[in-house]
């Protein structure tokens, strides 16, 4: 039985992770921490987990196998460093940090302590996206994420939203080594980001990841071009195949839970399995560093 700490019980934790943890209580005991004592007590009672307390000290006295960090991005660096220094495997929501020096430092620290540092890139584990990843002879990749009307400050939008399609596009391209990248951004008159894109070349293929913050709809699409047709996944759930004049559409099974479809459940299971069996990191550090590096380079260009 694994001992797992959970830090942060906000919307992401409650919607994307706690239902998964609840299904895995035959494998792990969960110790919850939140600054809000009422919240941690209420949620612990709801899921029959342990309300450990309101600060990190509450977990330091436990023999944890791993900690799941679902706190704000601004505290990721300090929290991840805290637990790695105590020889605890770490899973943390994306992004790991918004500073590349910190990203590099944390991965080096994990390596020094021989512990896992896994960043929650769930889309790589979505079944429909995994099908595209395994597809041969890809030559063109486009991944877009659209919002109805929600311009944000540029750096915030890049790390909160563009990170999703960019990591997906890189995964579909097999994470090319040292890709050449070009960045484009458009802001409104008040400086809020409306559109942004990263175009990269590597491994004999072209990839593009983009966000449109004023698209009039919420829609996410990943499209792969091959000599044998186009293959598209919408909102991680519906797969389209275009070949010649034919078009087929396959929806994710009705019985498949949403957190399975979106990749959260398979990623968490893969992380727990790696912790229990001293296995490989399910989100390879080199691939995570590449995604963070391109985002940091884009922000640096924006601020130049």
N, C-alpha and C positions, 0 to 999 in steps of 0.2 A: 504494500500500500504506500503510495507516494504522499508526501506532505507538501502541499502547494499553498503558497501565500498569494493573496490577490489584493493588490493595492489600487484603490480607486474604484468607485461604484457609480460612475456617471452614466450617461445615456448609452455610450458605446458598450460599456461593461454589461449593462442591464439588457440591452437588446441583442448584442452579438455574441457575448461570452457566457454569461451566467446560465442561460438555458443549456449550453453545451456542457458546462461543468456539472450541472445537475444530472446529466445523463451518464457522467463518468464517475459517480461517487462510489462505484464498486472498485475503482482503481485508485482513487485519491481522496484524501481528507483535505478540505479547503478551509483556509484561515483568512478571514476577510478583514481588511483595514480601510477605514475612511475617516476623514476629518470630522464627519458628521456622525456622532455617536448614535443618534436616533436612526439614521439611515442604515448604518452597519448592523445594528441590532434587528431592525425590521427585515432586512434582506437575509440575514443569517437565519432568522426564524422561518422565513418563507421557504428557503431552500434546504433547511436542516443542515446548515453549515456552522462553522465556529466564528463568532464575533470576537476577533483577536484584540481589537482596540482602535485607537485613533491616530497612531503614529508608527513609524518604522520600528521603533524600539520594541513594539509589541511582537514583532516577528523575529527580532534578533535572538531571542532566547529559545526559539524553536529550532529543531533540527530539520530545516527545510531542504527538500530536494530541488525545488524551483520556485520562482516567484513570477507572477503574471502582473505586469505594470500597465494599468489603464488610466493613468493620471495625465494631466495636461502635458503637452510637448515641452513646455518651458522647464519642467522639472525632470524630464527623462534622464538627462545627463547625470545629475546628482544621484538620482535613485538607482540607475543602472550601475553606476560606479560603486555605490554603497553596497549593493548585494554581490557584485562580482568580487569585491575586496573581501567579502566574507565567504567566498567559495560556494556561491549559490548560482545555479543555472537561471538565466533570465530570458523571459519572453516579454517583449514590449511592443506597444502599438506603433505603427508607422506615423511620422518619421522617427528614427532613432534620435536625431538631433538636426538642427538647421545650420550647424556649423561643421564643416568637413573635418577640421582638426579634432573636434570632439568625437565625431564618428570614428575616425581612425584610432584615436586614443582608446575608445571603449572596446573596439575589436582587438586591439593589441592586449588590453588588460584581460579580456576573455581568454585569449590564447595563452597568456602567461599563467593564468589560473586553471587552464585546461577545462573551461566551462563553456556551455552553450550560451550564445547571445543570439536570439532569434527574433527577427523583426516581423511584425504581423502582416506580411504581404499576402492576404487571403486570396486574391484573385488568381494567383498562380495555381491554387488548389481547387478552384471551381471546376467541376467535371467538364462543363462545356468548353472552358478555356484550355484545360488539359488536352482535350481532343485536338484543338487547334495547335497547341504546342507540339504535339506528336506528328503533325501533318508534314509530309516530305515536300521538298522542292518549293518552299516558299520563296517568293521574290519581291513581294510588296506587302507591307503591314501598315494598317491604319487603325488607331484606337482613339475614339472620341468620347468625351464626357460632357453632357449638356445640362444646363440649369435654366429654369424658366426665366428668372430675372433676379440675379443675386450677385452684382459686382462686389468684389472684395479688395482690400489692399493687396498689391501685387505679391509680396512675399508670402502673405497668409494664403492666398489662393494657390500659389505654386506648390507650397508644402502640404496644404490641406486637400487639394483637389487634383492638380496636375500629376501628383505623385502616383495616383491610381492608374491612369492610362499610360503613363510613361513606363512604370514597372511592368505592366502587362505587355506593352509593345516590345520591351527589351526581352521579356521572357519568351515571347513568340519568335523573336529573332535569335534565340539561343544565347543571349547575353554576349554579343560580340566583344572581343578584346579591343580596347582603344578605338571605339567608333568615332568618326568625325561627326560633329553635331553642329546644328544651326538653330538659333533661337529667334522667335518672333513674338512680339507682345503688342497689344493695343489696349489703351486705357481711355476712360471717359474724361470729360473736362475737369473732373474733380480728382483725377489720378487713380480711380478704382479700376482694377483690371476687368476687361470685358472678354478678351480672347487671348490665348497664348498657345504656342505650339513648340515642340521640339522635333526636328527632323534629323535623322541620323543614318549614316551609311556604315555597313559592316557585314562581314561574312557573305558578301555577294548579294545583299538585299538592302532595300530602302525601307525605313520605318518612320512613321510619324505618329506622335501623340499630341492631342490637343484638348483644350477645354473652351467652351463657349458659355459664358456666364449670363448671357442674355439671349438664349435660344428659343424662348417661348415654350419649352418643354423640358422634362427631365428624361433623358435617354442616354444610355451608354452602349456603344457599339465597338466591337473588335472585328476587323475584316482582314482576311488573309487571301492574297492572290497567289495562284499557282498556275502552271501551264495546263492544269486539268480543271480549272474553274475557280470560282470565288466562294469563300466560306465565311459566313458572318454569324456572330453571336450578339444578340441584343439583351441588355440588362442581365447578363450572365445566365440567362434562363432559356432563351429561344434560339435555336440554331437554324440557319438558312444555308442552303447549298444551291449555287447557280452554275449550271453546266450546259453550254450551248444555249438552247432556248428553254431548257427545263429549270424549274425551281421547286425545291422541296423545303418544307418547314417542319421542324421537330421541336416540340416544347419539352421542358424538363418534366419528368413524371409527376403526376398529381400527388403521389404518396411520398415524394422526396421532400424532406423538411427544407425550409428556406435557408437555414444556416448551413445545410449541406450544399445546396445549390450555389450559395455565395462563397463557399470555400472555407468558412470559419471552422466548421466542425472537423473537416479532414486535416486542416493545418494544426489545430489544437491536438488532435489525436496523434499526429506525426511527431509533434514536439514532446508529448508525454512519453511516447514510445522511445524516442531518442534519449530522454532523461532516464527512463527505466532500464534501458539496455546499453547505455553508453554509445549510442548510435551517432550517425552523421547529423549535422545541423540541417533540418529540412529547408531552411532558407540560407543557402550558402553565403558566407560572409562576402566573398568577392562580388557576387551578384548584387547584394544589398548595397555594397559600397559604390558600385557603378551607378545605380539609380540615384543615390544621394549625391554623388559627384556631379552628375549632369544637372541636377536641381540647384546645387550650390553654384555651379558655373553660370547657370541662367540668372540667378539672383545677383551674382557679382557683375554680370553684364548689365543688368538693370540698374545697378547702383553706380556704375562707372560714369 
